[in-house]
Amino acid sequence: MSLKKLRKKIANNPRLNHFVEGLFARYVRFAFRTSRFERTGCEDMDACVARGEPVIFVVWHQRLIMAPFMFNAPPGARICALTSAARAGRLAGQILVNLGWETIPMSSHQRHITLSREVLKRIKQGCSIGIAADGPRGPARVSSTVPIVWARTSGARVFTVAFAQKRVFRFPTWDKQMLPMPFSRGVITCQEWTDAVPRKPSGEQVEELRLSLQSALDHITDAADAALGKPHENPNTPA
């Protein structure tokens, strides 16, 4: 058997995938519980989730793995993430499931109207939606229009969220995916994005809103890094 076929067989093994997903989930939970995190600016988002008001939660894909710990959600609160239906996306999605989230897998062959109906159905049921603004394929820290579409169709409040940690492990992926380290210090910070989204925005308005959300998410992510004295790492703006 060739190395390529062997890798594919391993990747498609349900038992192995389940083991890896559970292992990653336990590790992330351990890293969070053994580290000291400070949460700032999260009061409004926490209050919405606590009273059952669904929100749209936007983060850069690089820091998505810590998303379940960015909420201070009460027992029973529903949070759902949009993930890729591709193999890597399924793995990431199942890690989030192991940490208490629901997922909606996105396929490149899926009609947007079908996905929209599922997202709106979850929101109407009181489920908050988490979106990696630049995921699942990038480019890194370039927002898509997806959060704008969901904000327009649902009317839900939009919160930009980021985490930073003194010590992290970076995967060799397109966005240098960050994995938290145990026994470290970190911050979780949040800020509401308050731009009004018209019911029928023009293409120019959509682009302006996309750039505004991207800037807001960059700002809060850079602020989280700065709070720990970490160097500027935004690839889209000068240091």
ABEGO torsion letter per residue (X at the ends): XBAAAAAAAAAABAAAAAAAAAAAAAAAAAAAAABBBBBBGAAAAAAAAAAGBBBBBBBBAAAAAAAAAABBBBBGBBBBBBBBABAAAAAAAAAAAAAGBBBBBBBAABBAAAAAAAAAAAAAAGBBBBBBAAOAAOBBGBBBAAAAAAAAAAGBBBBBBBBBBABBBBBBBAAGBBBBBBGBBBBBBBBBBABBBBABBBAAAAAAAAAAAAAAAAAAAAAAAAAAGBBBABAABBX
